[in-house]
Structures are given as structure tokens and as C-alpha cells.
Amino acid sequence: MAGRPRPQPHSSSASTRRRERWLVILGIALHAVYMLSIFDIYFKSPIVHGMPPVPPRLSAPPAKRLVLLVADGLRADKFFEPDERGRYRAPFLRGVIEEKGRWGVSHARPPTESRPGHVAIIAGFYEDPSAVTKGWKANPVEFDSVFNQSRHTISFGSPDIVPIFCSSLPHSTWGSYPHEYEDFATDASFLDHWSFDQFAGLLNKSRDDVKLRQLLLQDKLVIFLHLLGCDSNGHAHRPYSSIYLNNVKVVDEIAERMYNLMETYFNDNQTAYVFTADHGMSDKGSHGDGHPSNTDTPLVAWGAGIRSPKFLAYTDKPDDGFRFVDDHRHDMPTPQNWALEGFERVDVNQADIAPLMATLVGLPCPLNSVGNLPSHYLKLSKVDEVEAVLANTKQILNQFLRKSEQKESSSLYFKPFKPLVNYLSVLNQIEDLISARDYETAMKNSEELRSMALAGLHYFQTYDWFMIMTTITLGYIGWMANLILHVLQSYTTFPADHLKRTQVYPKNTSMKVYIGGCLFMGLSSIILLLEKSPLLYHAYVFMTIFLWTRIVQNFGFMKSAWRELSNMPFKYIMNLLISSVAALFILEFLVMSFFDRKLYTWCFLALGILASVYGALFIQASPAVAIYTWLTCWFLSVFTLMPAEIPENNNLNFSGTLIILIAMASRWTTTNTSSFWLYLNRANKRAPKSSKLFFVQVIFIAMSSIMVWLTTSHRSLHKELHTLHQLINWCIAGFSMVLPLFSPCSVLSRLTSIFLGFAPPFLLLSIGYEAVFYSAFAMVLMGWIFLESANLYCSEGSDSTCHNSLSDGSVFDYDERCLQLSDFRIPLLFMILFNVAFFGTGNFASIASFEISSVYRFITIFSPFLMAALLIFKLFIPYMLVICTFSAITKIVRIPRIGCYFLVILLSDVMTIHFFFLVQNTGSWMEIGNSISHFGIVSAQVVFVLLLFALTNIYTKDIEVSSQQLTSRKVM
């Protein structure tokens, strides 16, 4: 190698950087576009238009009007179970269950949020989560609902729910309170009283308003009260708090007052009542996932058209194989403490409520409803019951026929849903059975046809899955191959003669490859246009073809690389295989950690021992480094044993003290005179202002600890947070993050200042043990710095050729050496620490793992986007520490940082493609939702890494290390 000519780093560097800019842009675009593929695969809107309504052919509607009461965030168990004194929290509705009506559990489907829950109840379908991009508020696609079909709808409640259904409905009377009323610092049960009082005021007004009274007396009237109190109190105080449980009593009182008011005003026994909830609430005061506490909600129906209670002797029924949307089996035993075993329980899917309400007042089912009419709730004659179920079946069948028609009109090769090819003969058979008064067989056939129509809807919903999944998989493989080729070409000491050999192909060969790729893109585009495919389908195919075109263009280089690898010594090939297997094992471990975060405990117990043994025996550096690494890894291992649902513990003052002590210890190392510590701080230019800066940062941490105590005290007394307190918290968090920019440029001084700078906002956003995790995590990162520096310190001392590195010809930018196989440990360790940055205090798999009370020191008025931004910022702070440390290590060992970044992306994409194959479309919706979220999170993680690298560069770009040049050893 010594005889090789010296490369021209400036010219090659300029072309490499230009190529890398495009590669980074391509990477961000590719992951952003491919992440959207999960919406095309799993979350494509189920809504189609153009079907005619199917009114039920009833002899007479069971009821003239319907009252719908939705208690937002009410858990089924908290509603049905008795309190600590053995008294039931909802005595009126319990009396209804025992004397007047029917009851059951309504099973919601994730995402268990307010908007999707109300859409399922009122419109009868499960909304696609693309609505999350609009905050679950604005309608991404217009849809039909029970309110649309009604003659008139009256609605009062939350400004986040009522306008969704009523703002563009001409035949509606509605009202909502201001957003400012949704204050988490107060008891929100007054919101429920507000909704009832508005409706009561409307009835009082009608006594003097003839037009209004005529409107109220007409048939097909729907009245909807949205009761938000339980949801707001559950978020703020938890569902086991006295405030939440008292709100259950408030909801029951409103149901009783509503019943008495309606019966007194109309006095005709023609009103039907439905009481339910949109979702439940987890023990930590959140919702969104598929846990039973979120999916199980109460359902009570009574009044006109509703059957009376049916008493049953309790028997343990066998599993009939039926599953609700949350994977609960049919006829599940009722908990004994509910004391309702003797009353027939009729569970439903949440979307089944919409056809129930429509049938009660003689309306057509909503056009996009996929709910099955729960006929066990209805008091109808045999013929009317069959006609109601048949209307429900025809409405779902119409959706199937519309989807089939749309797909057939746009497909070059159409594959119909075979079980429903002869649907017309089945419909005629059912009509004949009704005419022959064979109602039982007609009912059975109608239900079977309805089940087949639902299966047909699923068939066309997943019609394009195979094509999209194949395209995305090939795209990820092509992207990873491009990354490997780029790293080999730009950051390794590939022999110059082999590089020259790749240039023997003339330029027109590359041109032919690109022309072939363009022709293939054009042909694919024509096919997709003929099939009227969405624009994103074109993007998926174009990116995949482009990536594989680049691979074919580098075919000569790949042949040369394979030839060079085959000539390598056997020992090197074995090291390469062992390293690859070890990397795959670690990545598989990281994949498994998404399902069980406790694996990180064993990981850091083992890592502490291995790192300390390696430091003591092989590096032979300071014993203090080995002991420190061992203890910090073991300390960090404790946190993944703690619950992901962080228990609230606001005694965080000692956390601020711990942070200050760690910073003082780090600062002491910059003054240590032993040879190793002098080596580590060799670029430390002690500025006179550095001590003042350290003192200011310590004061900020002390102030944040005081504000934690002060704001928590106010909240525990249910007092409103003062505006001055919020302003102080915002100022502390903002100014503290600017101070690290003025710290000394040595590695330890700058990283210590960054650690202190992000501590105040993290403390202010903490509610429990995660404040201590911050300190433990920072100590492990420091241990990584110590080990890498000790390894370099010992290798420099024993390397006699270090002063000849510049003449070696393998140095980039006069300062960086080529990547070696052993350097692969750095991106691998980064991947472990990057994942534990979140798993140390939470769980990636669940939407509900984000604790909303973390933001109460900055804002208490409900603002979903600002609250989400603060939660995400809190999650990013540990990421920032990891990336700052990673950047510092690449400078210490003098390897190309951007080359390491590409290796990190490569490792992340190995996990991404694994999770893509783990996505499933069978089983419970909780399992399906988790598998999709895993893929989305890891795919997004790649984009976050790229963006955070650029962001943290503000803090790390001027870190200085020794000017001594390091040896570049033989690599690939």
C-alpha cells in the first residue's frame, strides 16, 4: 500500500459530497413515500359513493324519535362495577338494564380515539387512520350517517365532535362550547351539564316557538348529546380517580334527567334511547390502542322498539369461534362483580350501533355502514325483523357491487369475488322464503349473504396488496444495495487498479442502462394509467426501477468487488462472516425488543460485563474506565424493568441534584492530570468564561427542579396553573438549550454542556422515573466515549507507524481515515443506544404510551398539536444525546461521519424490511395495529436519524480533537 500514488482528496471529495447530497435526498424521499405504502395497503379509505339507500320495509317504524347519549372515554368496567361501598355508580341505567331494556358491551376497534369511535357509532364504518393527518377533526372523505338520513338532528357537545356530523347538515340544530372550556386543570363534568342544559333550554324555548315545536314533534328525529367529562377527567386525573368515578355518576344522572324530560315533554312512549361510549380509558389516562380498557365500552338501550330484559340462568357457553373487532370471543362470561349474569348480555361491534339506531326510527342504514344489525335488541314482528336484516344485507351488498364495478372498470385483468358471482339468485331465494313465511330460513340466508358481502368488501379492499408489497420489498432491497455500493466506493481502501477496471465500460454502456430503465418506467406508467392507479403507485414503481437501474449500472464494480473479496485471506473472510452474523443477531434482538422491552435489561447486564472485561484485558487502559462502564450499564439496565406506563411520581428534585453531580464529575475529568485524561481532553482550551457558563447551567437545572415542585403542588390541589409559571417554564427550557453553543470545544466539555442544556426541558416534561433515566443514559454515553478514547489511546501508544499515515494514501480530507471492518461496531452500538433512548421509559408499540400529563407544566388548555409537539420533543431529547455522542466518536477515531451515517441507515433498513414482512392482516386488530406501527416507526426512524444528524450538527460541528493523524489500516 505504501507504493500507491496519493489520491486527490479535494476533487474526489467534491464529487462524493455531490453524490451524497442526492443520495440523502433520495433516502428521505424514498422512506417518506414507502411509509405511505402502509396506508395504501392497510388504511385505504373504505368509503365508496354512488349506492342507493335501502329503507327497511317495516309495517311501521318502532319509534318516532331517537336519543343518543355518548359518554366520551367511559370504560365498561368502571360503569358496571360497584364502588368500594358496594353501591353502583349508575343506578338509573342499571335499573334500565334490570327492568326496561337490553344491555351489552360495545367493542371498539383501534385506533380508539374520539373521532373514529363516533364515526363507527353514527356512520357505521371504521374510519381509515389517514384522518389523523387532520387531527381526527376535518372530514378527509365525505360519508353518510344516521344524522344525514334523519328528518332533523339536534346535537350539543364538544367542538371537536359535533361539527364533524352537523356543520354541513342543513336539517340540524346544534351547538358546542368554546375550546377554552376543555381545561384539564379543572373538573370537566360541567361540560356534560352544559350539553344537557342546552337541550333542556331548547325544549323550554319550543313552548313559545310554534315552528320549533312542530320540528320537535315530527318523526325520524335524532337527538345527540356528546358528554366529554369522563374523557377530560380521565386524561387529567386517571380513570380510577374520585373525579372520574364521580363523573360516571354525573353521566347517569344526565341520562335519567334526559329520560324524564323526554317522557314528560312528548308523553307518547315513542322515544328510543341508546347510551354508549366511543372508547374507554387506560389506567394511565390515555387511549388509542387495542387494550380491553380502551375497546370495551358500555351499551344500554331502552324505550320504543327495544326488547325487555331477558333473564337467563348462567351457564358457561362454549367458544363458537366468533370474534369481535377487538378479538374478544362471543358470549364471554360477565365479571361477577357486575352482578348481571342473570340478564342476557348482547355484545356488539361498535359499528353495529348505527344500523340499530337507523332501524329504530325506520331510516335506511348509512350507505357506508359495515355494521351487522343486532336484532336481539329489537322488539319487532318476525316479518319486520327479517325485512330489517335483509335491508341491512342489501345496503352492504350495494357497497360490494359498487367496489366490484369500480375495480372491473379500471383493471386490465379483473379477478371477481367468486362466492358472490350468483348473488342475484340468493336475493331472489330470500324474497321467495319471505313470501312463503319461512322467516327462520330467510333470516339465516340473509345473514350468510351479509357475511359474504363483508368478505367481498375485504377482498376488494386488499385487491392490490400483492403488487404493492412486492414493489416495496424490491425497493428496500435496491436501496440497501445502493448504500453498500456507495460506502464501498467512497469510504474504503478499494485497490486503485480494481477501481480502474470498473471504468473499462464506455459511457454509452451506462447510457444504455439508463435508457432501458426509462423505457421500463414508461411501460409501467402506461399500465398503471390504464388501470387508473393512484399517483403513489407510480412513485413506488418508479423509485424501485430507478434503484435497480443504478445497481445494474454498477455491475462492473460489483464483479470487481467480488473478485477482490475472493482473493482475500481466509481469516479476513471469516471475520467478515462473523461480523455479518453478529450484526444480524443484534438487529434481530432489536426487532424482538419491540415486543418485550425487558430484553434491554439483559442486554446492558451483558454489555456492562463485556465492555469492562474488554477495557481491562484488551485495551489495558485505566481501571476506572472499566469499572465505570460496568456500573453505568448495570444502572441503565434497571429502567427497562420498570413499567412502560410511567407511574406519576413528582419527587424529582433529587433528579436535578443527580444531574448536577454527574456534570461536576465530568468537569473534574477535564482537570485530571493523569496521562489518559490529558489525552482525552487534549483539545480542551480552557476559556475563562467556561466556569461561568457551567455555573449558569447549574442554576437553570436548579430553577427547573423548583418549577417542577411548584407546578406539581398547584396541580395536586386542583388549582389552575398560573400564566407566570408557564412563561418561566418556557423561558428555562428555551434558554438552556442555547447555552451549550458557548461551551469549550473539547469533547468532554461540549458533551457535558449539551447534557446540562437539555436537562431542564426534560425535567419539566417528566412525571416519574424518566428524569433519573436521563442521568443514567448520559453516563452510559460518556462510558462509550471513554472506551473509544481508551482504545485509541492504547493503539496510538503501540503503533509505530502512526506518523506515516499521511503517506499511506488512504486519508480523506487530510484528517479522516478509511472505514475498517472493526469500525462496524460504532453504528451497531449506535442502533442499540438509539432504540433504548425511547424504550428506557416507554413502549414504541403503542400510541397510548405517550403520557399527556407530561405537558401540563407548559400548557393545560387542550391543544392536540402543541401537546403532541411537546411530547415528541421530549422523546427526541435522548435521541439528541445519542447522536451528539455518535458525532463526537466519529471525530475521535477519525472515521468519515457521513459514511457511518449511511451504515446506520443500512442497519435500520434491515429492521424496516423485517417489520414489513411481520405486518399481518389476520388476528386481532390489536396485533394488526401493532405490527403496522412497528413498520411505520422503524421506517420513520430512518428519516428522523437523517434530520437529527443535521440538527445536532449545530452543537457538534466545532468539536475539536487532537491534530495527531491516525494510521489507516488495511480494509476491504
Secondary structure as UniProt FT lines:
FT   TURN            2..3
FT   HELIX           9..35
FT   HELIX           37..41
FT   STRAND          65..71
FT   TURN            72..73
FT   HELIX           76..80
FT   TURN            84..85
FT   HELIX           91..99
FT   STRAND          102..107
FT   HELIX           114..123
FT   HELIX           129..134
FT   TURN            135..137
FT   HELIX           146..149
FT   STRAND          152..157
FT   TURN            159..161
FT   HELIX           162..166
FT   TURN            167..168
FT   TURN            170..171
FT   STRAND          172..176
FT   HELIX           179..181
FT   TURN            184..185
FT   HELIX           189..206
FT   TURN            207..208
FT   HELIX           210..217
FT   STRAND          221..227
FT   HELIX           229..237
FT   TURN            239..240
FT   HELIX           242..266
FT   STRAND          271..276
FT   TURN            283..284
FT   HELIX           292..295
FT   STRAND          296..303
FT   TURN            304..305
FT   TURN            325..326
FT   TURN            330..331
FT   HELIX           336..338
FT   TURN            341..342
FT   STRAND          348..349
FT   HELIX           350..352
FT   HELIX           353..360
FT   TURN            361..362
FT   TURN            367..368
FT   HELIX           375..377
FT   HELIX           382..410
FT   HELIX           418..420
FT   TURN            421..422
FT   HELIX           423..435
FT   TURN            436..437
FT   HELIX           439..461
FT   TURN            462..464
FT   HELIX           465..491
FT   HELIX           496..501
FT   TURN            502..503
FT   HELIX           507..530
FT   TURN            531..532
FT   HELIX           535..553
FT   HELIX           555..566
FT   HELIX           570..593
FT   TURN            594..595
FT   TURN            597..598
FT   HELIX           599..613
FT   HELIX           614..619
FT   HELIX           623..637
FT   HELIX           639..641
FT   HELIX           653..669
FT   TURN            670..671
FT   HELIX           675..680
FT   TURN            681..683
FT   TURN            688..689
FT   HELIX           690..716
FT   TURN            717..718
FT   HELIX           723..736
FT   TURN            737..738
FT   HELIX           739..742
FT   HELIX           747..764
FT   HELIX           770..798
FT   TURN            800..801
FT   HELIX           802..807
FT   STRAND          811..812
FT   TURN            813..815
FT   STRAND          816..817
FT   HELIX           821..824
FT   HELIX           825..839
FT   TURN            840..841
FT   TURN            844..845
FT   HELIX           847..849
FT   HELIX           852..855
FT   TURN            856..858
FT   HELIX           864..892
FT   TURN            893..894
FT   HELIX           897..918
FT   HELIX           925..956
FT   TURN            957..958
//
